[in-house]
Amino acid sequence: VMEEKIAAAKMQSKMRTIRSLQEAGEFDLIVSMLCIHHVKDCALQLKELSSLLRPSGRLVIVDFEATENARIFHKESERKGDHYE
């Protein structure tokens, strides 16, 4: 969904300038805002993000709790699957 919205807004993602986050180096802070509920394997994703942090780095996650009502925050056209419910 993010890639589609960036293209629709005629913007460019800086993530396209590197092939992977690992190439960017280590981070002091990684913030995930309302994304993790779209990931099928949350534990793996969090492990991968944590591996990119410097020893004193922080990982901040802000997201929905998986409930029956999670879908009301997405337009029908933006729904890509049921895995986050």
N, C-alpha and C positions, 0 to 999 in steps of 0.2 A: 504494500500500500504506500509506503514512504516513497519508493522510487517513482510510482505513478503520480503522486502528488507533486514531487519535485519537478518532473517532466511537464505536468500540466501547468505549473506556475512559471514555466520557462526559466527554471533555475538550474544550477549545477550543484551536485553533491561533491564535497571535498573528498569523500570516501573513494571516489572513482580515481583519485590520483595515486592511490596505493593499491596493491593487490590484496593485502590482508592487514589486519590490525597488528599482527606480529611485526610487520615491516615498519610500523610507526614507532616502535620502541615501547618503553615502559611508561605507565601513566601514574600521576599522583592521585587522580580522581577520575572515576568512571561513573556517570549518572545514566540510569535507564528510567525513562519516564513513560509509563503506560505501554511498555513493549513486551515484557516477559510473558504476559498472558497469551501472546501469539506464538510462543515457542513450544514445540512439542516436547522437547526434553529439557526442562528448566534446570535440572541439576547439572547437566552437562554444560549448558550455556553459562551458568553462574561459575562453574569451575574454570571454563575457558576465560571468562572476563577476569576472574580473580588472578589467573596466571599472568595477566598483562600488567598488573599493578606493581609498583615499586614496593619494597619491603614495608614502608610506612604509608602506602597508598590506601585509599578508601573506595569502596564500591557502594553506591547509593542506589537503592531500588525503590521506586514509587509505582505501585500498580494496583489493579483491582483484586479483590478476593474472588475466587471462583464461586459464583453463585448462579442461580437460575436467571437472574436479571442482568448478567454481564453483557449480553447482546444489546441491551437498550442504549448503550453508549456508542454504538456503531450504526451508521446508515446501512440499509439493506445492501446497497451497491458495494460497500466496503468489506462485507463479510466474506472471508476466505476459507472458513472451515469451522468445525465444531470442537476442535481439540482444546480450545481455551475455556470451554465451559465445563 
